[in-house]
Amino acid sequence: MNAAIGLLVLGEQGRSFRSFVVATEARNIVCRTQQSIKEILEMMGNLQSGSQHASVALQEVVAPFRGYCLQIAIATTEQTEVSDDTYQHD
């Protein structure tokens, strides 16, 4: 409060000082905003990279299971054919 009263007493010089303070604070806000944007972009890049790594890892896990499922399907078909042949010959 005392600073505000002091600025009023200073008149024109006070106005110039207020303008300087406002401009300085505006620059500070712009700098902090730019830094925040950089940090957000870095976080987004890290998230994107992490999700890509997770996707690759998941594909590496799923691929063998597809092969296992195919082998099970083939074995089941062959077992069914053998069972049918055995049943027909009895």
N, CA and C of each residue as an Amber inpcrd file, in Angstrom:
protein
   270
   0.8270000  -1.1850000   0.0000000   0.0000000   0.0000000   0.0000000
   0.8760000   1.2560000   0.0000000   1.9080000   1.2350000   0.7990000
   2.8010000   2.3960000   0.8460000   3.4540000   2.6460000  -0.5070000
   3.7950000   1.5560000  -1.2170000   4.4060000   1.7030000  -2.5380000
   3.4370000   2.3630000  -3.5020000   2.1590000   1.9740000  -3.4200000
   1.1520000   2.5670000  -4.3060000   0.9980000   4.0530000  -4.0190000
   0.9900000   4.4110000  -2.7610000   0.8790000   5.8310000  -2.3920000
   2.1150000   6.5850000  -2.8730000   3.2740000   5.9560000  -2.6990000
   4.5110000   6.5800000  -3.1590000   4.4850000   6.8310000  -4.6570000
   3.9420000   5.8790000  -5.4100000   3.8580000   6.0460000  -6.8660000
   2.9120000   7.1770000  -7.2420000   1.8150000   7.3170000  -6.4920000
   0.8800000   8.4110000  -6.7620000   1.5440000   9.7640000  -6.5190000
   2.3520000   9.8160000  -5.4880000   3.0370000  11.0640000  -5.1610000
   4.0400000  11.4240000  -6.2460000   4.6660000  10.4130000  -6.8370000
   5.6790000  10.6710000  -7.8570000   5.0930000  11.2190000  -9.1580000
   3.8020000  11.0570000  -9.3680000   3.1550000  11.6000000 -10.5580000
   3.6240000  10.9100000 -11.8240000   4.1300000  11.6900000 -12.7920000
   4.5440000  11.1610000 -14.0990000   5.6410000  10.1230000 -13.9540000
   6.5880000  10.3720000 -13.0820000   7.6450000   9.3850000 -12.8630000
   7.0530000   8.0830000 -12.3310000   6.0410000   8.2150000 -11.5010000
   5.3570000   7.0300000 -10.9630000   4.6820000   6.2340000 -12.0650000
   4.0760000   6.9600000 -13.0080000   3.4290000   6.2700000 -14.1310000
   4.4580000   5.5370000 -14.9730000   5.5640000   6.1470000 -15.2200000
   6.6270000   5.4940000 -15.9930000   7.1280000   4.2490000 -15.2740000
   7.2840000   4.3860000 -13.9660000   7.7480000   3.2410000 -13.1900000
   6.7090000   2.1220000 -13.2190000   5.4250000   2.4870000 -13.0760000
   4.3550000   1.4730000 -13.1400000   4.3800000   0.7740000 -14.4920000
   4.5540000   1.5410000 -15.5580000   4.6180000   0.9470000 -16.9020000
   5.7980000  -0.0050000 -17.0040000   6.9180000   0.3990000 -16.4200000
   8.1060000  -0.4650000 -16.4200000   7.8310000  -1.7560000 -15.6470000
   7.2030000  -1.6220000 -14.4810000   6.8980000  -2.8010000 -13.6560000
   5.9480000  -3.7320000 -14.4010000   4.9200000  -3.1660000 -15.0160000
   3.9530000  -3.9830000 -15.7620000   4.6390000  -4.6740000 -16.9360000
   5.4710000  -3.9450000 -17.6620000   6.1740000  -4.5370000 -18.8100000
   7.1220000  -5.6400000 -18.3490000   7.8130000  -5.4010000 -17.2390000
   8.7260000  -6.4220000 -16.7040000   7.9550000  -7.6670000 -16.3030000
   6.8340000  -7.4740000 -15.6300000   6.0260000  -8.6290000 -15.2090000
   5.4640000  -9.3580000 -16.4270000   5.0500000  -8.6100000 -17.4540000
   4.5450000  -9.2440000 -18.6790000   5.6430000 -10.0860000 -19.3260000
   6.8740000  -9.5680000 -19.3770000   7.9930000 -10.3500000 -19.9250000
   8.2370000 -11.6120000 -19.1000000   8.1590000 -11.4610000 -17.7790000
   8.3470000 -12.6330000 -16.9140000   7.2800000 -13.6920000 -17.1710000
   6.0510000 -13.2440000 -17.3440000   4.9570000 -14.1860000 -17.6220000
   5.1870000 -14.8800000 -18.9580000   5.6070000 -14.1290000 -19.9640000
   5.8860000 -14.7200000 -21.2800000   6.9990000 -15.7590000 -21.1670000
   8.0580000 -15.4320000 -20.4360000   9.1780000 -16.3820000 -20.2710000
   8.7260000 -17.6500000 -19.5580000   7.9300000 -17.4770000 -18.4900000
   7.4390000 -18.6610000 -17.7600000   6.5090000 -19.4930000 -18.6400000
   5.6930000 -18.8150000 -19.4380000   4.7850000 -19.5280000 -20.3460000
   5.5770000 -20.3120000 -21.3830000   6.6080000 -19.6930000 -21.9490000
   7.4440000 -20.3890000 -22.9310000   8.1210000 -21.6030000 -22.3040000
   8.6150000 -21.4570000 -21.0780000   9.2630000 -22.5760000 -20.3940000
   8.2550000 -23.6950000 -20.1340000   7.0510000 -23.3250000 -19.7240000
   6.0110000 -24.3270000 -19.4800000   5.6570000 -25.0710000 -20.7610000
   5.5750000 -24.3480000 -21.8630000   5.2720000 -24.9810000 -23.1540000
   6.3690000 -25.9660000 -23.5240000   7.6380000 -25.5760000 -23.3240000
   8.7510000 -26.4900000 -23.6110000   8.6500000 -27.7560000 -22.7640000
   8.3280000 -27.5850000 -21.4780000   8.2110000 -28.7390000 -20.5840000
   7.0600000 -29.6480000 -21.0060000   5.9390000 -29.0480000 -21.3830000
   4.7800000 -29.8350000 -21.8240000   5.1200000 -30.6060000 -23.0940000
   5.7800000 -29.9490000 -24.0430000   6.1650000 -30.6270000 -25.2860000
   7.1280000 -31.7750000 -25.0090000   8.0430000 -31.5670000 -24.0730000
   8.9800000 -32.6390000 -23.7100000   8.2320000 -33.8180000 -23.0840000
   7.2810000 -33.5170000 -22.1940000   6.4810000 -34.5860000 -21.5800000
   5.6840000 -35.3470000 -22.6320000   5.1040000 -34.6080000 -23.5770000
   4.3260000 -35.2600000 -24.6320000   5.2230000 -36.1590000 -25.4820000
   6.4260000 -35.6900000 -25.7750000   7.3760000 -36.5120000 -26.5300000
   7.7380000 -37.7740000 -25.7740000   7.9540000 -37.6390000 -24.4560000
   8.2690000 -38.8120000 -23.6400000   7.1070000 -39.7970000 -23.6120000
   5.8890000 -39.2800000 -23.5000000   4.7100000 -40.1510000 -23.5090000
   4.5740000 -40.8740000 -24.8430000   4.7790000 -40.1480000 -25.9250000
   4.6800000 -40.7550000 -27.2530000   5.7390000 -41.8340000 -27.4240000
   6.9500000 -41.5430000 -27.0150000   8.0350000 -42.5220000 -27.1200000
   7.7310000 -43.7500000 -26.2700000   7.2500000 -43.5160000 -25.0570000
   6.9050000 -44.6320000 -24.1730000   5.7970000 -45.4960000 -24.7400000
   4.7900000 -44.8720000 -25.3320000   3.6870000 -45.6520000 -25.8990000
   4.1470000 -46.4420000 -27.1190000   5.0770000 -45.8860000 -27.8910000
   5.6150000 -46.6260000 -29.0390000   6.4070000 -47.8390000 -28.5690000
   7.2030000 -47.6640000 -27.5130000   7.9680000 -48.7930000 -26.9700000
   7.0230000 -49.8710000 -26.4240000   5.9530000 -49.4380000 -25.7580000
   4.9800000 -50.3890000 -25.2240000   4.2950000 -51.1500000 -26.3530000
   3.9820000 -50.4620000 -27.4320000   3.3390000 -51.1040000 -28.5730000
   4.2450000 -52.1640000 -29.1880000   5.5220000 -51.8310000 -29.3490000
   6.4860000 -52.7890000 -29.9070000   6.6140000 -53.9970000 -28.9850000
   6.7130000 -53.7450000 -27.6780000   6.8400000 -54.8420000 -26.7190000
   5.6090000 -55.7370000 -26.7580000   4.4360000 -55.1450000 -26.8590000
   3.2010000 -55.9230000 -26.9210000   3.1570000 -56.7680000 -28.1880000
   3.5790000 -56.2110000 -29.3060000   3.6110000 -56.9790000 -30.5560000
   4.5730000 -58.1530000 -30.4460000   5.6950000 -57.9460000 -29.7590000
   6.6670000 -59.0260000 -29.5860000   6.1110000 -60.1410000 -28.7090000
   5.2350000 -59.7970000 -27.7730000   4.6180000 -60.8030000 -26.9070000
   3.4970000 -61.5290000 -27.6440000   2.7140000 -60.7960000 -28.4120000
   1.5480000 -61.3710000 -29.0870000   1.9530000 -62.2800000 -30.2500000
   3.0000000 -61.9380000 -30.9620000   3.3990000 -62.7000000 -32.1570000
   3.5890000 -64.1880000 -31.8720000   4.3220000 -64.5790000 -30.8310000
   4.4690000 -66.0170000 -30.5730000   3.1320000 -66.6980000 -30.2630000
   2.2340000 -66.0050000 -29.5790000   0.9470000 -66.6050000 -29.2480000
   0.1190000 -66.8920000 -30.4960000   0.2530000 -66.0590000 -31.5000000
  -0.4410000 -66.3410000 -32.7610000   0.0690000 -67.6580000 -33.3420000
   1.3820000 -67.8270000 -33.2940000   1.9680000 -69.0790000 -33.7800000
   1.4990000 -70.2690000 -32.9570000   1.4390000 -70.0950000 -31.6290000
   0.9760000 -71.1820000 -30.7590000  -0.4710000 -71.5400000 -31.0740000
  -1.2960000 -70.5370000 -31.2870000  -2.7100000 -70.7880000 -31.6070000
  -2.8320000 -71.5540000 -32.9220000  -2.0260000 -71.1880000 -33.9010000
  -2.0470000 -71.8880000 -35.1840000  -1.6100000 -73.3360000 -35.0040000
  -0.5580000 -73.5580000 -34.2180000  -0.0910000 -74.9240000 -33.9650000
  -1.1560000 -75.7440000 -33.2470000  -1.8420000 -75.1350000 -32.2890000
  -2.9120000 -75.8390000 -31.5700000  -4.0460000 -76.1760000 -32.5230000
  -4.4040000 -75.2460000 -33.4000000  -5.4840000 -75.5030000 -34.3560000
  -5.1110000 -76.6420000 -35.2940000  -3.8680000 -76.6570000 -35.7740000
  -3.4170000 -77.7330000 -36.6680000  -3.4190000 -79.0620000 -35.9290000
  -2.8960000 -79.0640000 -34.7010000  -2.8470000 -80.3060000 -33.9200000
  -4.2460000 -80.8180000 -33.6270000  -5.1590000 -79.9150000 -33.3260000
  -6.5370000 -80.3180000 -33.0510000  -7.1780000 -80.9180000 -34.2930000
  -6.9500000 -80.2970000 -35.4450000  -7.4940000 -80.8240000 -36.7010000
  -6.9260000 -82.2080000 -36.9900000  -5.6160000 -82.3600000 -36.8240000
  -4.9900000 -83.6660000 -37.0730000  -5.5070000 -84.7150000 -36.0980000
  -5.6800000 -84.3370000 -34.8490000  -6.1830000 -85.2870000 -33.8530000
  -7.6150000 -85.6920000 -34.1830000  -8.4050000 -84.7410000 -34.6350000
  -9.7850000 -85.0510000 -35.0170000  -9.8020000 -86.0090000 -36.2020000
  -8.9270000 -85.7750000 -37.1850000  -8.8610000 -86.6620000 -38.3490000
  -8.4460000 -88.0730000 -37.9370000  -7.4730000 -88.1820000 -37.0580000
  -7.0290000 -89.5040000 -36.5890000  -8.1510000 -90.1830000 -35.8270000
  -8.8420000 -89.4370000 -34.9880000  -9.9560000 -90.0140000 -34.2250000
 -11.0640000 -90.4820000 -35.1580000 -11.3680000 -89.6770000 -36.1770000
 -12.4030000 -90.0610000 -37.1380000 -11.9950000 -91.3230000 -37.8910000
 -10.7320000 -91.3920000 -38.3210000 -10.2430000 -92.5810000 -39.0310000
 -10.3140000 -93.8060000 -38.1360000  -9.9300000 -93.6500000 -36.8940000
  -9.9540000 -94.7740000 -35.9550000 -11.3850000 -95.2330000 -35.7300000
 -12.2980000 -94.2990000 -35.5880000 -13.6900000 -94.6320000 -35.3400000
 -14.2970000 -95.3370000 -36.5560000 -13.9430000 -94.8880000 -37.7730000
 -14.5010000 -95.4770000 -38.9860000 -13.9580000 -96.8770000 -39.2340000
 -12.7660000 -97.1850000 -38.7790000 -12.1790000 -98.4940000 -39.0130000
 -12.6000000 -99.5240000 -37.9780000 -13.2030000 -99.0970000 -36.9240000
 -13.6310000-100.0600000 -35.8980000 -14.9180000-100.7080000 -36.2280000
